């Protein structure tokens, strides 16, 4: 699997040295399966209710998993236009989980992606879908795609 680069200011994948508030998660690309994979072991600082991971943090990890899947599939960045999450079971601190993201469909600038969060036994804890919009090339950059 390929380790994807960190983005300095990113809440999810930034390095702790550049961004002390980052979760500093590694994002991997599984070429064979065509999806991203993010392993996480939340601690108590990730919680909303005691022992239960805050839904906003789960949403952030889903967003990065799907955004990077889009980047790998289409070769450029796209912005999240809409995201829907179903929280199926409580995600607890002190346990191991994996979030996977993949592209489902592309039509023009619109890219549909999905994500799933499972525990270490493979039980589905949450699932997400999102619509991403491919960014147009910036005119002032000589046609190059914007960087994040």
C-alpha positions in Angstrom: 0.0 0.0 0.0 1.1 3.5 -0.8 1.4 6.1 2.0 -0.2 9.3 0.8 1.4 12.6 1.6 0.5 14.7 4.6 -1.0 18.2 4.3 0.6 20.5 6.8 -2.5 22.2 8.1 -4.8 19.2 7.8 -6.8 18.3 10.9 -6.9 14.6 9.9 -3.5 13.9 8.2 -1.3 16.8 9.3 1.9 15.9 11.1 2.0 16.6 14.8 5.1 18.7 14.3 3.5 21.1 11.8 0.0 21.0 13.4 -0.2 20.0 17.0 -4.0 19.8 16.8 -4.0 17.3 14.0 -5.1 13.7 14.5 -1.9 12.9 12.5 -3.5 9.8 10.9 -1.7 8.0 8.1 -3.7 7.7 4.9 -2.9 4.7 2.7 -3.9 3.9 -0.9 -4.8 0.3 -1.7 -4.3 0.1 -5.4 -5.5 -3.4 -5.7 -8.9 -2.6 -4.0 -9.1 1.0 -5.3 -9.6 2.5 -1.9 -8.0 4.5 0.8 -7.5 3.1 4.3 -7.1 5.0 7.5 -6.4 3.1 10.7 -7.4 4.9 13.9 -7.3 4.2 17.6 -9.2 7.1 19.2 -8.2 8.2 22.7 -10.4 10.1 25.2 -9.5 13.5 23.7 -11.6 12.5 20.6 -14.8 12.0 22.7 -18.0 14.0 22.8 -19.8 11.8 25.4 -17.5 10.1 27.8 -15.9 7.1 26.0 -17.8 7.8 22.7 -15.9 9.4 19.8 -17.4 12.7 18.6 -19.4 12.4 15.4 -17.6 15.4 13.9 -14.3 13.7 14.2 -15.7 10.6 12.5 -17.1 12.9 9.7 -13.7 14.5 9.3 -12.0 11.2 8.9 -14.6 10.1 6.4 -14.1 13.3 4.4 -10.4 12.8 4.1 -10.8 9.1 3.2 -13.2 9.9 0.4 -11.3 13.1 -0.8 -8.1 11.2 -1.1 -9.8 8.3 -3.0 -11.2 10.9 -5.4 -7.7 12.5 -5.8 -6.1 9.1 -6.5 -8.9 8.1 -9.0 -9.1 11.3 -11.0 -5.6 12.7 -10.5 -6.7 16.1 -9.1 -8.5 17.6 -6.1 -12.2 17.9 -5.7 -14.1 19.7 -3.0 -16.8 18.1 -0.8 -20.2 19.4 -2.0 -22.4 17.2 0.2 -21.8 14.4 2.7 -24.2 12.1 4.5 -23.2 9.8 7.4 -25.1 7.0 9.1 -23.8 6.3 12.6 -24.7 2.7 13.2 -23.0 1.9 16.5 -21.0 3.9 19.1 -17.3 4.3 18.1 -15.5 4.0 21.4 -12.1 5.4 22.6 -9.4 2.8 23.2 -10.4 0.5 20.4 -9.0 0.0 16.9 -10.9 0.9 13.7 -10.4 1.4 10.0 -12.1 3.8 7.6 -12.1 3.1 3.9 -13.1 5.4 1.1 -13.6 4.8 -2.6 -15.1 6.4 -5.7 -18.4 5.0 -6.8 -19.2 7.0 -9.9 -18.0 10.0 -12.0 -20.1 12.2 -14.2 -18.3 15.3 -15.5 -17.1 17.3 -12.5 -19.3 15.4 -10.1 -17.8 12.4 -8.3 -19.7 10.2 -5.9 -17.8 8.5 -3.2 -18.5 6.2 -0.2 -16.9 5.3 3.0 -17.2 2.7 5.7 -15.8 2.6 9.3 -15.4 -0.9 10.8 -14.0 -2.2 14.1 -11.2 -4.6 14.4 -13.6 -7.5 14.0 -15.0 -6.1 10.7 -18.3 -4.9 12.2 -19.7 -1.8 10.4 -19.8 1.1 12.8 -20.7 3.9 10.4 -21.0 4.6 6.7 -20.9 7.7 4.5 -21.6 8.9 1.0 -20.5 12.2 -0.5 -20.6 14.2 -3.7 -17.4 15.9 -4.7 -16.9 18.5 -7.3 -13.7 18.5 -9.3 -11.9 21.8 -9.1 -11.4 23.7 -12.4 -7.8 24.5 -13.4 -6.8 27.9 -12.1 -6.3 30.4 -14.9 -3.5 32.3 -13.1 -1.5 29.1 -12.6 -0.9 28.3 -16.2 -3.6 25.6 -16.2 -2.2 23.7 -13.2 -4.6 22.3 -10.7 -4.8 24.0 -7.3 -2.8 22.4 -4.4 -4.1 21.8 -0.9 
